[in-house]
């Protein structure tokens, strides 16, 4: 069987929309169409050199891309997230047509675009193909759905390994095999050694594997100072049309589109990469955990969406960062910290996702059962940090990793929110969210729902952490040093309540025991008061649904 591959753009994560410019095959070519293969390209597979495209026979094979409505509705997707996916897809379809590929594109407003299954089945029956070729999907559910459609239509499905990643799934399974305990740091060092990244004479560059201790600074009272301008990507005609489509078809979805400014093509993604390397990488490391009022981007890269859409490859991004270190343009602490996010965490959580699904989605090790507060969808809360981060999220579809982990995620864990509800929120509201990376970070690192498979301890903290790493608390009516009373910071109240709820489990935990030993300072009266205040807060947030 020849290795030809059909690109059909399926909407993997939450949206799918293809280009306005569709290539329609003339009637006289119908017979040719029916003898070729269907190459399916999903919405997060916009790689010019994907395995599927490289093996395609342009004279016979047809590349399919599908926009479907329910992918932006089942998780109530942020308008900016949907626009990003659809605009990137339509630009990619235009590139395909320009480069001689035969493209069949299903638009979000077409009758068959209600769901991915209906759109794909309709296209298969229309073209009469007997073989579908694709690069393996990033999302477990999407791959299952495609397989089911192929069985229904009685056509052969050929899956190709995704060459975008630096660690194949087979390699990850082999690395994991026989290990009693999974540790990301061990995987990260394995990858550095195997690929020779930031290695000097067999040893880690700079003398250490990890420079985390240098990368936990806050801005202090003076703030971040003058920050570099964020690159501007003026919406072109395709993006403007997508905005109109999304506003018309999904008017009730959350988020704003005013000021939409995300890369939707590879060329734009390369501009974003260049800006980060030159203007932000040197200061990225020390201040990657810092937060500041009304400053969404600071020294972060903004490259996650381009990487997850596969407009950029992780290797080219890593190589650019390492080259900056070798030229002396960026310190090792910044470069190593950034490389660890890509070569360590990003590759690691993908392997974890695919070796744990589908059962991973049902994890709830802390027995969390509270509903997600309504203010997560509108930002209307008098807690300054949450108002700031959620407001920024609804405006841009973006928050950096500490805002996600130690503000929105921390509050959900302390409150005891059902893991699947906070997972669906993260998947819905961030432009870079795709399930394979978002789910393990949420269930594992943020919520500890997987019982320590990903993170060795719960990332629990009081309001004092947010006070130390930001200026959010300065204008807040709550006091992070108080756990009871009307002025008590809800984070602090719920922190102590969280420690009490899980005292038996973590009192002797090797990495978390110190936090739980602090409970000994609380007498019975203080504990009772904290529990009473925590119960009030939980009732208040539940009533706001």
N, C-alpha and C positions, 0 to 999 in steps of 0.2 A: 504494500500500500504506500503510495507516494506521500511524502511529508509536506503536504500543502496545508495552509492554515487559514481558517476563515475568521475574520475579525468581526464579531458582532458586538456592538456596544451594549452590553447589558448594564443596567444600572445597579451596580453592586452596592453599596452602602446606603443609600438613602435617596438616591435620585438618579435620574438618568435622562439625559436629553441630548440629542444629537444635533448636528448642524442644520442650519436653515437650508444650506445648499446640498440637496440630495442628488445623487447621480442615479437617474432612472435609465434602465437598460431598454433600448429599442425593442420593439416586438420581434424583429427579425433575429434578435439574439436570444430569444426565449429558449431555444433548444440548447444553446451553449450553456445558459444559466443552469439548466436542469442536469447537466453532466458534470458540473464543477462541485466544489465543496463549499460549505458555509463556514466562514471564519468569524467567530463571535468575539467581539471586543467589548469588554465591560467598561463601565464608567470610570473605574479606577485602574484602567490598563492602557493609558494613553502614551505608551512607549513606542517611539518610532522604530525601535529595533527589537520589538517583542518576538519571542519564538514563533508565535502564530504568523505574524506578518512576514518574517524572514523566510518562512517556508511556503508562502502563498504563491500560487501561479496566477499572475495578474490577468492572463488571457481567459482563464476558466473560473477561478474561484471568486466568490462574492463575500465581501466584508460586510457584516451586519452590525449595526449599533441601534440600541433600543432605549428610548425614553419612556418611562412608565410613571403613571400618576401615583399609584399607591405606595411607591417607595418614598415619596415625600409626604405622605399622609399617615402612614402607619406609625411613624415616630414624630409626626408633626414637625417636620424639618424646618429649620431656620431658613428664611427666604434667601439669605446670602449664601448659605450652603448649597441650596438647590441651584441658584444662579451660577455659582462657581462650577459645579459638576456639569450642568447642561451647556454652559458657554464653552467650557474646556472640551466637552464632547463634540460640539458643533464645529469648533475650530479644528479639532483633530480630524473630523470627517472631511472637512474642506482640504486639509493637508493630504489625506488619503486620495481624494479625487484628483488633486493636482499632480500627485505622483503616480497616477495610472491605475489605481485600484478601482474595482467595481464596487460601489457602495450602495447598500440598501439601508435606509435610515428611517426609523419609526419615530415620529414626533409625538410629544407629550399630549397634543390636542387631537390625535387621531383616535378613531373608535376602538382600535385594537390595543391601545396603550393603557388600558385600565390596570393591568398587572403584567409582571414580567412573563409569567407563563402564557397568558393569552397572546401577548405580543410576539413571543418567540414561536409559539405553535402556529400562529397565523402566518408568519413569515416562512416557516418551514414548508407548510402546505402550499403556500403560494408559489414557492420556487421549485418544489418537488425534489429537493436535495436528499441524498441518502447518507450523508456524512457531515458531521459538525466537528470542527477543529477549534480549539481554544487554549489559551494559556490558563492554567488552573486558577480558579476564582480565589479571591482573598477571603471571602466570607463563606463559612460552612453552609449556611442556609441557602445561599445563592447557588452554590455548587449542587446541592441536593435538588433544588428546583430545576436546574438545567438538566440534570440526569433524569429526573422524572418526565420532563417534556420529551426528551429523546426516546425514552421507553414508550411513551404514549404514541409518538409519531413513528416508532419503529425505525429509527435511524441510528447509525453508529456514532459514538462520541469518542473523540480522540483528545486526551488531555496532555498538554505539554508542561513540563516543569517551568516555574516562573524564574527566569534568569535575573530578574531585578534584584533579588536578595543575595546577600553575600554568604548566607548559610542556607543550604537547601533543607527541605523538611526531612529528607532521608538522613542528612548529616546531623541534624539536630536530634533525631530519634537515636542515632548511634551514640552521640555525645551523652544523651540522657540515660541510655541503657545502663542498668546496674547501679545507678547512683541512689543512695538512700535519701539524700537531701539535695535539692536543687538550689544553687546559689548563682545569681547573675554574675557576680564578680569572677567566679571561676570560668564561666562561659566566656566572658569578656576577655580574660587573659588568654584563653584558648584561641579566640579569634584573632587577637593581636599577634600572637606568635605564628599562627598558621598563615596569616596574610602579610606579616612583616610590617605592620602599621605602627608607627611611633616606637620602633625598636632600633636600638643602636648596639651593635656587637652582641646580639642575643639578649640584651637587657632593655628594660623599659626606658624610653627617652626621659631625661630629667631625673632619673634615679628612682622614681616611684611609679607604681601602676596607677595610682589614684591620687588626685590632688584636691579631694573634697574639702579638706581643712582650709584650703586657701580660697574656697569658692562659696563662702557663707556670709559675706559682708552685707551690711545694710548701708543705706545712703547717709545716715545721720541727719541731723536737723537741717543741714544745708541742702539736702535733696540731691537729685541726680545731675543738676546743672544743665548746661546746654546740650541737648541731645541731637544726634544727626537726623536729618529729615528722612522720612520713610519714602521709598520709591513710589512714584505715581504711575498708575496704569489706567489711563483714560478709557472708559468703556467704548468699544467700537460698535459698528452697526450690529454685529452678531450678538454681542453682549447686551446691547440696548433692547434688541428684540426678545432675548431671553428674559430680561427684566419685565417686559410687558407681558409675556406669556405667564410668568410665575405670579405676577400681581393679579392677572385675570383669572387664572385657574386655581391658585392657592391663596386667595385673599386673606384667609383667616390664620395662615401660618405665622408663627412668631418672627420677630426680628425686623431689622430695617435694611433698606437698600440704598439709602442716601449715603453717598461717599463710598460705594462699593469699590474696593481697590485691591483685588487679588490677582495674581498671575493666572492667566487662562491659556497660555501657550508656552511652549518650551523656551522661546526667545525671551519672553517676559520672566520666566522662572530663572533664567541665566542672569538677567539683570538683578533680580532679587538676591541671588547668590553672590554676585560681585559686590553688591552693596554691603552685605553682611561681612564678607571677608575683609573688606577695606575699612568700613566705618564702625562695625559693632563687635566683631570677634575679639579684638584686644581687651575690651572691658567686659565681655560676656561672662567669663569665668567668675571673677570676684563677685559680680552683682546679679548672677543668674537667679538667685532666690529672693532678691529684693523687690519690693512693691512700692508704688507711689501714686498718690491721688491724681486721677485724670491723665495718667501716663500708661497707655495700654501696652506699648511695644518695647520701650526702653532699649536694651541691648540684645534683645532676642532676634532670632533669624527670620521668623515668619516663613520658613521653608517647609514646614510639615505638610501643608496642603499640596505643594508641588511634588514632594516626595511620594505622598500617598496616592496622588493621581498618576504617578510615574512619569511626570514631565522631566524630572531629574532622577539620576541614579544615585544611590547612597555612596557608591565608590567615587564618583566624580566630586561629590560634595566633600567627602572625607579627604580626598587628595588635595583639594584646594585649601582646606584648613591646615593640613599637615605642611603643605608648601609654605604657607604663611609663617608657621613656626620655624621652618628650616631657613627662611629668609631673615628671620629675626623680627618679623612684623607683628607677631602675636606671642604672648608668653605661653609656656607649656601648660600652665594651669587652665587657661582658657581653652586651648586647643584640645587638651586631653579631656576636659569636661564635656566639650561638644562632641568629640569622637565617641565618648562613652555613651552618649544619648543615641547615636546612630548604630555603632558597631556592637554596643552592649545591649541597652534596653530595647531598641527597636527590633533587632533580630531575635532577641531572647523572647520577647512577648509573642512574637509571631509563632515561634516554635512551640511555646507553651499553649497558645490558643489551639493550634491544630492537633496537639497531642492530648488535649483535655476535652475538646468539644465532642458531642453536644452537651455532656453532663455538666460542664463548667457553668453553663448559664443558670443552672438550678442551685448553685452554691449559696449558702446563707449560714455560715458557720457561727455567727454571733446571734442568730435568731432575731434579726432585725425585722420589725413589723410595723413601723410607723409610715404613714403616707408622706410623700414628698410635699413639702409646704408649697402653697400656691404661689408664693412670691418668687419661686425659682423661674416661673414663666413670665413674670411682669416686673420684677425688680423692686416691688413696693414693700420695703421693710425699713424699719428705723435702725437696724444694725448697719453702721456705716460701711464696714468692709464688704458685707454681702450686697448692699445696695450698689457699691462701686463696681464690684466684680461682675455681678449679674447684669447691671446696666451696661457695662462695657461689652459683655458677651452678647447681649441683645442688639447692641449697636453695630459691632464689628463681626460677630461670630468668632471671637477670639479671646482667649485669656492664656497667659503663660502657665507653665507647669506648676509653679507654687501657688498661683491663684486657684488653680483647679484642685490640687492636692490638699493645700492647707487652708483654704477658705471654703469653697463650695463643697468639696469632698469631705473635709474635716467636720463641718457642721452636720452633714448628712450622717456620717458615722456616729458622732456623739449623740445625735437625736435618735438614731436607730432606724433610719429610713430603709425600707425594703430595697435590697441591692438592685433588683431589676428595674425599679422605678428611677433610681439615680443613674443607672446605666443608660436607660432610654433617653433621659434628659441630656446626658453628655453626647450621646450619639446624634441627638436632634439639633443641638444648638451650636456646635463648633464646626467650622468650615473644613477642618482637617480630619474630622472624625470618620474613621472606617472601623468596622467592628473588630477586626483581628488585632488592632492595636489598642482601641479604646476599651474593649471588654476586660482584658487581663489587667490593665492599669486601674480600672474602676473596681472590679471585684477583688483583685489581689492587693494592689498597693494602697488604694484609697479607702476601701471599705473593709478589708480583711475578711471578706466573705468566703474566701477559699481556705481559711484556716491556717494561713502561713505558707502556702505553696509558693507564692511569688515574693511576698515580703516577710521578713523574719519576725516582725512585731507590728502591732497596730500603730499607725502614725497618729497618735493621740496627743493633743496639746490644748492648753487653755488659751484664753484671749491674750495672754502675755506674749505668746509667740508672734501673733499678728502685730501687736504693739511694737515689738522689737524689730520686725522686718519691714515695717511700713509706717506711713503717717496717717493711716485710716482712722486710728482711734482718737486722734486729736480733736476731731469735730463730732465725735459720737457721744450720745447721751449716756451710754453705758460705760462702766468702769471695769477694765480687764482684771483689776486686782481684787474685785469683789465677787463672791459666789452666791450671796443671798441678798435679798432686798430688791427694791424697784430699780436701783441703779446697777445691779449686778450684770456683768456681761453674760449673755446667754451661752457663749462659748465656754466661759469659766464654770458656770453652774453645771452645764451638761458634761463638761470634762470630768468634774469630780463625781457626778452621777454615773458616768461611763465607767470610771475606775471602780466604784462600788458595785455596779452591776456585774462586773467581770473579775472581781477581786479573787475569787477562788481559783479561777483559771490561770491568771497571770501573776499571782503573788510570787511564784518561784521561777518565773520565766527568766532565762539567762540574759536577755537583752532588755527586758521591760520591767524587771523586778524593782528597780530603783523608783520608778514612777509609782508603783503600787505600794512601796514601803512608805511613801509620803502620806498615805491614808492614815497611818498610825498617829499622825499629828492631829487628826480630827476626832474630837470626842463625840459621844453619842448624840448630844444636842445639836452639834454642827452638822452631823450626818443627816439627822432628821430634817433640819431646816433646808439643807441642799436638796434632799429628795422631794420635799414639799414644793420647793420652787421649780425644780425640774418637771414635776408633774403638772404644774400650772402652765409652763411653757409648752409642754407636749400637747396639752389640751387646747391651748390657744392656737397652735399651728394646725392641729387637726381640724379645728372648727373653721379655719379659713379656707378649706377646700371648696 
